[in-house]
Amino acid sequence: MLNPNSRSLYTSALTPPPGMMFDEAVATTFSMDPALLLEAPVYLALMAADGQTDPDPLAVLEAIRRYAKRITVYVQRGRILVPRIVKPNPLYGFLEDMVVEVKADGGGVFHPKVWAIRFVGPDQGNAMYRLVVLTRNMTTDQSWDLSLQLEGTMKGRKANANKPLAHFFKTLPDLAAGPTASGRVEQAHRFADELHRVQWELPDGFDELTFYLPGRKSFDWEPPAANRTVVISPFCSDAALRTLIKSTGAADALISRPESLSALKQDTLDLFTQCLHLDDAAETEDGKEEDGIGQPLATGLHAKVYLFEKGWDCELVMGSANATDAALTAGNNIEILVSLKGKRSKVGGIDELLGADGLGEYLVDFDSTRDVEVDALRQAAEQSAETARARISAAALSIWCSPGAQDGLWALVLTGEIPPLEGIVSVAAWPITVTRDFAVDIVHSAAPDGIRLGEFSASSLTGLLAFAVHTNHPDVTARFVLNLPVTGMPAERNSAILQTVISNQEGFLRYLLLLLGDDKVCGLDPGSGSGFAGWLARLADGEDIPLLEELTRTYSRHPERLAEISGLVRDLSRGGQKTIIPGDFLNLWTVFESAIGRRDA
């Protein structure tokens, strides 16, 4: 049932089934690493290029530009991680439109971890969906996790079992902390409608699937009556645990973190036959300490699983909801759970889960007599940091952009009132496209006309602003990113980002051929003799490229790609960089622009 030696990655979820290709995706998460999101388009491009490695920088650029329009990630406001960068990376600016910050309407947090991915066939006619329900956030966290991957195709009638899922996706734009682009809203509604009609292929052995939205009227989850129960949750509360096992004959095991178990009342612990946590040795490969070269197998527990047995039947409930009041009983959080039912003889049960072939070898008994040292000063500092994160996230902050004092630079000013922040020594802020060397203390720099963040090149301009909240405890700092609205963003910002990669006429022609080429050819292997790589080799030899023939072929077969070229020419021209566009191409392009206009008329 639950194989502790099985590992899944975000990249595997994005890999298209045979004969299909990626179309669109909508994802939800509590926290998110921008670097991981930036990698997703690149991975999709690699898949289109049959998995070739070491992508050309221009191929990376095109992948991000192309797929950023089709991927939307909804994330709890204030929970975007600060990426680790050693040098400025303007490509982060392309993530602004992909990321929608949201907040729970019940005063809790937005906590679901779901990917809905749409794949289509070569003719764009037949479509299928992949749904990935996770218990881990969109980060590089190596915690013990559980994921469920479902695939299915749309049918004519709506499936009643999918109604909670459809409701979940339809309401995503309503949770946005700020304005949401109309295209993203339309995408969420379209996904909701289509997911309502999907017939899912169930995992082997299971014969019933149900979605739940804990705390949401009409879609709430009630723990079933059972003979035996196991609870796996990294965070727990006394009341929620009692609710989970109130209709259970025997609460076999509670598996959590030692810190969470220590915080429970003894009479709550006594309700379970076993209280367990991960063995420290299970957090590294073969129990060995890390040497800094590789990565640990897993660190800590992040899975949320509720396992119920009744007679010959078994029900597995998994998803984002911890065994806490906020997640399960109060209805404050936004969560999602999936229930799978099957016969124990086919899917296994509690004995298999806790046995040697399951999680048994990785678990140890919790020692409730062991004193747990509590650092009161650290706890107070952590609370101050989280309160500051929430207050800054809730503040009506925005960025004003205007020409800087230095020619070619743009000034960024943070506007809005910084709220009182008790227990906070300083708060630094800087655009995530540059290094922290550009950070400004916004607490001690407050001014009536806003806080000057500095002057930056057009390519570094972004609304993604990093914050570092420093407490009076030396080891407690909260770091996060907000996607703030920007007023006065220059029209040439995107062209400036392009120009950081497309720096000369050769780069322009290479990028142009990427736009013209087949999806299967990304130019990742300059050594091959065909497709884009062949053009690149011929370009290096000084051979003229037959652009007329390529443009004509694209105009007849893939006219939509000419719109991308039109945008490219417009962006580069807006940035005053026509010099990197060959004059012969500009003369040729005017003819095709006229043809495109007549075709669309």
Stockholm file with secondary structure:
# STOCKHOLM 1.0

chainA/1-601         MLNPNSRSLYTSALTPPPGMMFDEAVATTFSMDPALLLEAPVYLALMAADGQTDPDPLAVLEAIRRYAKRITVYVQRGRILVPRIVKPNPLYGFLEDMVVEVKADGGGVFHPKVWAIRFVGPDQGNAMYRLVVLTRNMTTDQSWDLSLQLEGTMKGRKANANKPLAHFFKTLPDLAAGPTASGRVEQAHRFADELHRVQWELPDGFDELTFYLPGRKSFDWEPPAANRTVVISPFCSDAALRTLIKSTGAADALISRPESLSALKQDTLDLFTQCLHLDDAAETEDGKEEDGIGQPLATGLHAKVYLFEKGWDCELVMGSANATDAALTAGNNIEILVSLKGKRSKVGGIDELLGADGLGEYLVDFDSTRDVEVDALRQAAEQSAETARARISAAALSIWCSPGAQDGLWALVLTGEIPPLEGIVSVAAWPITVTRDFAVDIVHSAAPDGIRLGEFSASSLTGLLAFAVHTNHPDVTARFVLNLPVTGMPAERNSAILQTVISNQEGFLRYLLLLLGDDKVCGLDPGSGSGFAGWLARLADGEDIPLLEELTRTYSRHPERLAEISGLVRDLSRGGQKTIIPGDFLNLWTVFESAIGRRDA
#=GR chainA/1-601 SS CCCTTCCCCHHHHHSCCTTCEEEEEEEEESSBCHHHHHHHHHHHHHHHTTTCCSCCHHHHHHHHHHHTTTEEEEEETTCBCCCCCSSCCGGGGGGTTTEEEECCTTSSCBCCCEEEEEEECTTSCCEEEEEEEESSCBSCCCCBCCEEEEEEEECSSCCGGGHHHHHHHHTGGGGBSSCCCHHHHHHHHHHHHHHTTEEEECCTTEEEEEEECTTSTTTCCCCCCEEEEEEECSSBCHHHHHHHTTTEEEEEEEECCHHHHHTSCHHHHTTEEEEEEECGGGGSGGGCCCCSSSCCSCCSBCCCEEEEEETTEEEEEEESCCBSIIIIISCCSBCCEEEEEEEHHHHCCHHHHHSTTTTGGGEEECCTTSCCCCCHHHHHHHHHHHHHHHHHHHSCCEEEEEECSSTTEEEEEEESCCCCCTTEEEEEEEETTSCGGGCEESSTTCCTTCEEEEEEEGGGCCSEEEEEEEESSTTCEEEEEEECCEESCCTTHHHHHHHHHCCSHHHHHHHHHHHHSCTTCCCCCTTSSSHHHHHHHHHHTTCCCCHHHHHHHHHHHCTHHHHHHHHHHHHHHHTTCGGGSCHHHHHHHHHHHHHHHHHHC
#=GC SS_cons         CCCTTCCCCHHHHHSCCTTCEEEEEEEEESSBCHHHHHHHHHHHHHHHTTTCCSCCHHHHHHHHHHHTTTEEEEEETTCBCCCCCSSCCGGGGGGTTTEEEECCTTSSCBCCCEEEEEEECTTSCCEEEEEEEESSCBSCCCCBCCEEEEEEEECSSCCGGGHHHHHHHHTGGGGBSSCCCHHHHHHHHHHHHHHTTEEEECCTTEEEEEEECTTSTTTCCCCCCEEEEEEECSSBCHHHHHHHTTTEEEEEEEECCHHHHHTSCHHHHTTEEEEEEECGGGGSGGGCCCCSSSCCSCCSBCCCEEEEEETTEEEEEEESCCBSIIIIISCCSBCCEEEEEEEHHHHCCHHHHHSTTTTGGGEEECCTTSCCCCCHHHHHHHHHHHHHHHHHHHSCCEEEEEECSSTTEEEEEEESCCCCCTTEEEEEEEETTSCGGGCEESSTTCCTTCEEEEEEEGGGCCSEEEEEEEESSTTCEEEEEEECCEESCCTTHHHHHHHHHCCSHHHHHHHHHHHHSCTTCCCCCTTSSSHHHHHHHHHHTTCCCCHHHHHHHHHHHCTHHHHHHHHHHHHHHHTTCGGGSCHHHHHHHHHHHHHHHHHHC
//
